[in-house]
């Protein structure tokens, strides 16, 4: 059996979590939109190099409809994602990306005509239980208090919205991939996302102050961009040779890696309960995507 796709997926998961941690370090001092945009810009040359070496597939109407329908949603998700990791602990925000399968139970049948299995329903239960455990320390204040704590954390709310948007964009992305190729779609999509996000930087230029002197945050952003490019490229190669459901399941280990980064580098609290919550949500995600 060829395990190359597993190694590539683990590289993608590690790169994504590392990119997020580096970006969060830079967000302590800078404008989140500018720094997030710079991460995309730094990854852009690598995507353009990939485009030079892959064949251009025959594109049809469904590809363009899916591509440009997902684009504005991706911009909104990107903005909220950056806000979430700036405002709240990584260990409390990143695990909520596992809620995407929950929302996919609604989005996927509409867009891709895919149903929900019994195994997938069990996965939804684990995702919900995991989200509850993220704030388990609040249970002494009442059984429903962990859920209320989620609503009081802006970063968590933003990431839940991002998870919902990703349920739509991932379904649209699947349609686009089926009518092109995984690598072509990934390279062109993130290139266009970078260009489309640029007007938001222009509109916020009065709120952006770029220091001309050396600042460590720009090193973090540059490294974040490099790891982000590595994530995209390894993701595209992995998804090209693997079962998509298995590949995405393993890639979601980035949630656990991101939580560990939060504890180690950002001294985030409630280590045990958030690791338990993140693990349960990850198990739920695996059950959902492998049960389809």
Residue, then its C-alpha position, 0 to 999 in steps of 0.5 A: x500500500x502506498x502511504x505517500x498521501x498520509x505523509x503529505x497530509x500530515x505535512x499539510x496539517x502541521x504546516x497549517x497549524x504552524x502557519x496559524x500559530x506564527x500568524x497569531x504571534x504577529x497579530x499581537x501587534x499588527x492589523x489582522x487583515x494586512x498580516x493575513x493578506x501578507x501571508x497569502x501574498x508570500x505564498x503566491x509565488x509558490x502557487x504560480x510555480x505550481x501552475x507552470x507545471x500542471x496541465x490546464x484541464x478543460x473547464x466548463x460552466x459548472x466549474x466557473x459557477x462553483x469557483x465564483x460562487x465560493x470566492x466571496x464566501x471565502x473572503x468573508x471566512x478569511x476575514x472572520x478567521x483572522x479576527x477569531x485567532x487574534x481575539x481568542x485562544x487557539x485552543x478555544x477557536x480552532x477546534x470549532x472548525x470541526x463543526x463544518x461536518x455538522x453544517x455539511x449535513x445541510x449544505x452537502x445534500x443541497x449542493x452535491x446530493x450526498x446523504x448522511x449515514x448512521x456513522x456520520x450521525x454518530x460523528x455529529x454527536x461527538x462533535x457536539x460533545x467536544x464543543x461542550x467539553x471546551x468550556x467544561x470548567x464552567x459546568x459548576x455554574x450550571x449544566x448549560x454554562x459551557x454552551x453559554x461560555x461559547x457565546x460570550x467568546x467572540x473568537x469562538x462565535x467567529x470561528x463557528x461562522x467560519x465553519x458554516x461558510x466552509x461547509x458551503x465552500x468545501x461543497x462548491x470546491x468539490x464541484x469545481x475539482x470534479x470539473x477541473x483537477x485538484x491541483x489546478x483548482x487549488x492553485x488558481x483558487x488561492x491565487x484569485x482569493x489573494x487578489x480578491x482580498x486586496x480591496x479590503x486592505x485598500x479600504x482599511x489603509x487608514x487603519x494600517x500602520x506599517x513600521x519602517x523599522x525592523x519588527x519581529x512580527x514581519x518575520x513571523x508573517x513571512x514564515x507563516x506565508x511559507x508554511x501556508x504555501x507548503x500546506x496548500x501544495x502538500x494538500x493538493x498533491x495528497x488529495x490528488x492521490x488519496x481518498x478525499x474523506x480519509x485525507x481530510x480526516x487526517x488533515x484535521x489533526x491540525x486542530x490538535x496541533x494548533x491547540x498544543x501550540x496554544x498551550x506551549x507558546x501562548x500559555x493558554x489555560x484549561x489544558x486538559x478540558x480543551x484537549x479532551x474537547x478538541x480530541x472528541x471533535x476530531x473523532x467526530x469529524x473522522x466518523x462523519x467524513x469516513x461514514x459518507 
